[in-house]
C-alpha cells in the first residue's frame, strides 16, 4: 500500500532529477546601447559657452547685427559666384570671336 513517506521520497527524487536536468536560465545583463549625437554635443557645448560668457551678449541688438553680418556675407558670396560665372561666359565668347 502507498503511504505518505513514499510520496515524500518520490517528491525528493523528482527534485533531484529536476535539479540534474534543469535548463539554465539565460544570463541577464544590463546593456544600454551607446549613441553619439555630434550635433547634440555641439549644441550643449555652445549653450555652456554662452552661459559662461553671460547673457548680455544675447541682446536683441547683438543678434540683429550678427544676423545682418551673416546675410551680408552670404550675399557677397552669391554675388562673387555670379560675377565669376559671367566673367567665364564673357571670356569664352571673346575666345570664340577672336581666336576662331
Rosetta blueprint (number, residue, H / E / L):
1 X L
2 X L
3 X L
4 X H
5 X H
6 X H
7 X H
8 X H
9 X H
10 X H
11 X H
12 X H
13 X H
14 X H
15 X H
16 X H
17 X H
18 X H
19 X H
20 X H
21 X H
22 X L
23 X L
24 X L
25 X L
26 X L
27 X L
28 X L
29 X L
30 X L
31 X L
32 X L
33 X L
34 X L
35 X L
36 X L
37 X L
38 X H
39 X H
40 X H
41 X H
42 X H
43 X H
44 X H
45 X H
46 X H
47 X H
48 X H
49 X H
50 X H
51 X H
52 X H
53 X H
54 X L
55 X H
56 X H
57 X H
58 X H
59 X L
60 X H
61 X H
62 X H
63 X H
64 X H
65 X H
66 X H
67 X H
68 X H
69 X H
70 X H
71 X H
72 X H
73 X H
74 X H
75 X H
76 X H
77 X H
78 X H
79 X H
80 X H
81 X H
82 X H
83 X H
84 X H
85 X H
86 X H
87 X H
88 X H
89 X H
90 X H
91 X H
92 X H
93 X H
94 X H
95 X H
96 X H
97 X H
98 X H
99 X H
100 X L
